[in-house]
């Protein structure tokens, strides 16, 4: 009867789990996609954030498509692969970068990434209910893309989830998957260096684990030490801040737990390391992407400054700390102690399989649910438990999770969580994304461990069935709640009605303010428009291109004194120069610090007069 009950909730609790048919899988994934698509549309086309990351990607992509070099000294952090990929996509589709088209492209990437997550989990667990739950949970996580449409996060998320899928086939196609994983790492490095760097270290860790015993003696422990030390190295310059120190302690304990558990009981058997194929994939992407950038007029020094030097300096420019406390640190240290005590001391001290199986189910369920609670940082409490995914179920020789995945995926989840430093905004969602397959592995391991017991107690079967059903039902409930929230926001909004943003709906007052600013610029016949700070969407909504040197939000930090003086000379003889200023946004960027003085900042302060205020926006015109 209990077996029938378990089957009725669709959780498939037998230890033997086989991949469902292609037709069944395709129909199920398509049904979930159809359920998510309206929610995605309403969420994507509702709202606009004043800090305007959306605008900077639209105008810089427009610059690239019009023939400007992709790497410049003025817009740091973002690499050429993003612009080359997205630019190629826009060219193939025959569309221009606008708020409407950019949001449609981001929406499609969002849905594809969610399907990719489901497929990866299906391969890892052979359970369709887990795959569908992962698809929905990933969709909920990536709702953050609606806050910053056209950002690099959509493409980066798709690539990271594709790496998870490739890892699940590592033993079946060792060389092909190695090339693909290497290519993904190369692409991520050339989108945003920290995201790619974390992925590269995780891949190197899994590569070292596959070396022979003699080679592993040095390489594997060395990379494990690097993983454990990386959070402290990354945050070294800001450890005097309590929030940074607390995040560093938690991350270090979490990374150390994964490293210790893998060193003490390395999963076996692993596929050949295929280092040359990994390097070949990364090199191919790097040569192609950098070659296109150089052919387009980019300079090597600009790429170095933008991708690496400014990334190192960025924590000193702007920080938005993770909200954690010392209790979370204590939890991380306790989890590390558990990993050392259980794994290092050996199987002789292990608890009974029934208890361990239920612990795995509990941890998997807790991790899964904590991810759904974004944008809170509660998922950080689940992160220290990621090391459990490195430990295969004893005696479960038919477990579908490949040993390679038990090395790569927990390390990838832990390292990519470091994206939450120094800015825990949308990055928080990407930081949690890697935990999705880890949660599925742990939960599936627990179910299998309970089911393979010799005559398992009926209460355990019933508990496992309920936990599995609760996971799926909770995920669907969160999706429905998200759908209701975005439906209310979408219905209460009004079309913005500005060029390139006809489908975007905003609160009535915000839409009126933005239209009023654009109308004020038109009335004053502005020959040039400066936004202070950088608010690039106004260059999409008007006929003005703005100054390319001032694309970045905090342009007063990226444009040096000589360049600012050159801009002042350029503007001196122009009449009807206008400024759109938002003091609230300036205060947000500066975080209480004084704006550094410079020729262009002084020029604005001394030579422009107020002509109108529209909410937080102020329009100034040259005296």
Buried (B, 14 or more C-beta within 10 A) or exposed (E): EBEEBBEEBBBBBBBEBEBBEEEEBEEBBEEBBEBBBEBBBBBBBBBBBBBBBBBBBBBBBBBBBEEBBBBBBBBBBBBBBBBBBBBEBBEEEEBBBBBBBBBBBBBBBBBBBBBBBBBBBBBBBBBBBBBBBBBBBBBBBBBBBBBBBBBBBBBBBBBBBBBBBBBBBBBEEBBBBBBBBBBBBBBBBBBBBBBBBBBBBBBBBBBBBBBEEEEBEEBBEEBBBBBBBBBBEBBEBBEEBEBBBBBBBBBBBBBBBBBBBBBBBBBEEBBBBBBEBBBBBBBBBBEBBBEBBBEBEBBEEBBEBBBEEBBEEBBEBBBBBBBBEEEBBEBBBEBBEBBBEBBEEEEEEEEEBBEBBBBBBBBBBBBBBBBBBBBEBBBBBBBBBBBBBBBBBEEBEEBBBBBBBBBBBBBBBBBBBBBBBBBBBBBBBBBBBBBBBBBBBBBBBBBBBBBBBEEBEEEBBBBBBBBBBBBBEBBBEBBEEBBEBBBEBBEEBBEBBBBBBEBBBBBEEBBBBBBBBBBBBEEBEBEBBBBBBBBBBBBBBBEBBBBBBBBBBBBBBBBBEEBBBBBBEEBEEEEEBBBBBBEEBBEBBBEEEEBEEBBBBEBBEEBBEEBBBBBBBBBBBBE
